[in-house]
Amino acid sequence: MAAAVKPALELVAVRESRGMRHIEQLVLAVTEATGLSPEEFEVWAKSTDGRLMLSTSAIQAAYNTTSERKVWALAAVLAENLEDDAQLDLGILIVGALADLEPAHVRVLHAVLEASLPPRPDGSEHVPGVVIQSQLEEGLPHLAAGIRPIMATLVRHGIAEDALAHDQHNAAWRITPFGRHCLTYLQDNGPEAR
């Protein structure tokens, strides 16, 4: 029995190690961007409930992600809020959305906003930021079976909203200004963005 458990425990240890590296990367990015020491960041985070909520949500999201780009995006949200408490509520919403965005969600967002999808089946022109289900399924065939759940996550966080489709069997969505804002964090942060 113990022989069967050991490989599984090693996998948990690998995940734990990766998660801890991501937390360290998050804190280092925040402290580098703000000039605070890790101890000063901790004092800031503990000083109000809003700051604590934002910080711990970002830390938890960094721990759970497989995406380094997401860690950098979370650090950017934290760094902005260290300078302006007026943005804490929005920061908490952004961190919550980023926490649920996995690479598949980001690929879909890029495809919609960069208009890199096949033409609409009804022959109408591409509307920037608006997409129909069949375009996503054709343009991202490896994600076709997951398009509806991916878009449901984006809608749940306010990153996308339902749009009018010309075909009752074809859902349509529009990327919201909030969605564009969240995607900006993922695009504009990280070592290669510097």
C-alpha positions as CSV (number, residue, x, y, z in Angstrom):
1,M,0.0,0.0,0.0
2,A,2.7,2.5,0.9
3,A,4.5,1.8,-2.4
4,A,1.4,2.9,-4.3
5,V,0.9,6.1,-2.2
6,K,4.5,7.3,-2.6
7,P,4.3,8.4,-6.2
8,A,1.1,10.3,-5.5
9,L,2.6,12.0,-2.5
10,E,5.6,13.0,-4.7
11,L,3.1,14.6,-7.2
12,V,1.6,16.6,-4.3
13,A,5.1,17.7,-3.2
14,V,5.9,18.9,-6.8
15,R,2.7,20.9,-6.9
16,E,3.4,22.4,-3.5
17,S,6.9,23.4,-4.6
18,R,5.6,25.0,-7.8
19,G,2.9,26.9,-5.8
20,M,5.4,28.2,-3.3
21,R,7.7,29.4,-6.1
22,H,4.7,31.2,-7.6
23,I,4.0,32.9,-4.3
24,E,7.6,33.9,-3.9
25,Q,7.6,35.3,-7.5
26,L,4.4,37.2,-6.7
27,V,5.8,38.8,-3.6
28,L,9.1,39.6,-5.3
29,A,7.3,41.2,-8.2
30,V,5.1,43.3,-5.9
31,T,8.0,44.5,-3.7
32,E,10.2,45.2,-6.8
33,A,7.4,47.3,-8.4
34,T,6.6,49.2,-5.2
35,G,9.9,49.4,-3.3
36,L,8.4,47.8,-0.2
37,S,10.1,45.0,1.6
38,P,8.2,41.8,2.0
39,E,7.7,42.7,5.7
40,E,6.2,46.1,4.7
41,F,4.0,44.4,2.2
42,E,2.7,42.1,4.9
43,V,2.0,45.1,7.2
44,W,0.1,46.8,4.3
45,A,-1.9,43.6,3.6
46,K,-2.9,43.2,7.2
47,S,-3.9,46.8,7.8
48,T,-7.5,46.6,6.4
49,D,-10.0,43.8,5.5
50,G,-10.0,44.9,1.8
51,R,-6.2,44.8,1.6
52,L,-6.1,41.4,3.3
53,M,-8.8,40.0,1.0
54,L,-7.1,41.3,-2.1
55,S,-3.6,40.0,-1.0
56,T,-4.7,36.6,0.1
57,S,-6.9,36.1,-3.0
58,A,-3.9,37.0,-5.2
59,I,-1.6,34.7,-3.2
60,Q,-4.1,31.8,-3.4
61,A,-4.5,32.3,-7.2
62,A,-0.7,32.4,-7.7
63,Y,-0.3,29.2,-5.7
64,N,-3.0,27.4,-7.8
65,T,-2.0,28.5,-11.3
66,T,0.2,26.8,-13.8
67,S,0.7,30.1,-15.7
68,E,3.6,32.4,-14.8
69,R,1.9,35.1,-16.8
70,K,-1.0,35.0,-14.4
71,V,1.4,35.4,-11.5
72,W,2.8,38.5,-13.0
73,A,-0.7,39.8,-13.8
74,L,-1.7,39.2,-10.1
75,A,1.4,41.0,-9.0
76,A,0.5,44.0,-11.2
77,V,-3.0,44.2,-9.6
78,L,-1.5,44.1,-6.1
79,A,1.1,46.8,-7.0
80,E,-1.5,49.1,-8.3
81,N,-3.6,48.8,-5.2
82,L,-0.7,49.4,-2.9
83,E,-0.8,52.9,-4.3
84,D,-4.5,53.5,-4.3
85,D,-7.0,52.0,-1.9
86,A,-9.9,53.5,-3.9
87,Q,-9.3,50.7,-6.4
88,L,-9.5,47.8,-3.9
89,D,-13.0,46.6,-4.8
90,L,-12.2,46.6,-8.5
91,G,-8.8,44.9,-7.7
92,I,-10.7,42.1,-5.8
93,L,-12.9,41.6,-8.8
94,I,-10.0,41.5,-11.2
95,V,-8.1,39.0,-9.0
96,G,-11.2,36.8,-8.8
97,A,-11.5,36.8,-12.6
98,L,-7.8,36.2,-13.2
99,A,-7.9,33.3,-10.7
100,D,-10.4,31.5,-12.9
101,L,-8.7,32.2,-16.2
102,E,-6.7,29.3,-17.5
103,P,-4.8,29.2,-20.7
104,A,-7.8,28.0,-22.7
105,H,-9.9,31.1,-21.5
106,V,-7.0,33.4,-22.5
107,R,-6.7,31.8,-25.9
108,V,-10.4,32.3,-26.6
109,L,-10.1,36.0,-25.5
110,H,-7.2,36.6,-27.8
111,A,-9.0,34.9,-30.7
112,V,-12.1,37.1,-30.2
113,L,-10.3,40.3,-29.7
114,E,-7.6,39.8,-32.4
115,A,-10.3,38.8,-35.0
116,S,-8.3,35.7,-35.8
117,L,-11.3,33.5,-36.3
118,P,-13.0,32.1,-39.4
119,P,-15.7,34.2,-41.0
120,R,-19.2,34.1,-39.6
121,P,-21.4,31.5,-41.2
122,D,-24.1,34.1,-42.0
123,G,-21.6,35.9,-44.2
124,S,-21.7,39.1,-42.0
125,E,-18.6,41.0,-41.2
126,H,-16.6,40.3,-38.1
127,V,-17.6,42.6,-35.3
128,P,-14.6,43.3,-33.1
129,G,-15.1,41.8,-29.6
130,V,-18.2,39.8,-30.7
131,V,-18.0,36.2,-31.6
132,I,-20.4,33.3,-32.3
133,Q,-20.0,29.8,-31.1
134,S,-19.4,28.2,-34.5
135,Q,-16.6,30.6,-35.2
136,L,-14.9,29.6,-31.9
137,E,-15.4,25.9,-32.6
138,E,-14.0,26.1,-36.1
139,G,-11.2,28.4,-35.2
140,L,-10.2,26.6,-32.1
141,P,-11.1,22.9,-32.9
142,H,-9.1,21.5,-30.0
143,L,-11.3,23.5,-27.6
144,A,-14.6,23.0,-29.5
145,A,-16.2,20.7,-26.9
146,G,-15.3,23.2,-24.2
147,I,-16.4,26.5,-25.8
148,R,-19.6,26.8,-23.8
149,P,-18.0,26.1,-20.4
150,I,-15.2,28.5,-21.3
151,M,-17.6,31.2,-22.2
152,A,-19.8,30.5,-19.1
153,T,-16.7,31.2,-17.0
154,L,-16.1,34.5,-18.8
155,V,-19.7,35.5,-18.5
156,R,-19.8,34.6,-14.8
157,H,-16.9,37.0,-14.2
158,G,-18.3,39.8,-16.4
159,I,-15.4,39.4,-18.9
160,A,-18.0,38.5,-21.6
161,E,-21.7,38.9,-22.0
162,D,-24.3,37.2,-24.1
163,A,-24.9,38.8,-27.5
164,L,-27.6,38.4,-30.1
165,A,-27.0,35.5,-32.4
166,H,-28.7,35.2,-35.8
167,D,-29.1,31.5,-35.4
168,Q,-30.9,29.9,-32.4
169,H,-28.4,27.0,-32.4
170,N,-25.4,29.3,-32.3
171,A,-24.7,31.3,-29.1
172,A,-23.0,34.6,-29.3
173,W,-20.9,36.6,-26.9
174,R,-19.3,40.1,-26.6
175,I,-16.1,40.8,-24.7
176,T,-16.8,43.6,-22.1
177,P,-14.6,46.5,-21.2
178,F,-13.9,44.7,-17.9
179,G,-12.8,41.7,-19.9
180,R,-10.4,43.9,-22.0
181,H,-9.1,45.3,-18.8
182,C,-8.4,41.9,-17.3
183,L,-6.7,40.7,-20.5
184,T,-4.5,43.8,-20.4
185,Y,-3.0,42.6,-17.1
186,L,-2.1,39.3,-18.8
187,Q,-0.6,40.9,-21.9
188,D,1.3,43.8,-20.3
189,N,3.0,42.1,-17.4
190,G,5.9,39.6,-17.1
191,P,9.6,39.6,-17.8
192,E,9.1,39.8,-21.6
193,A,6.9,42.9,-21.2
194,R,9.7,44.9,-19.5
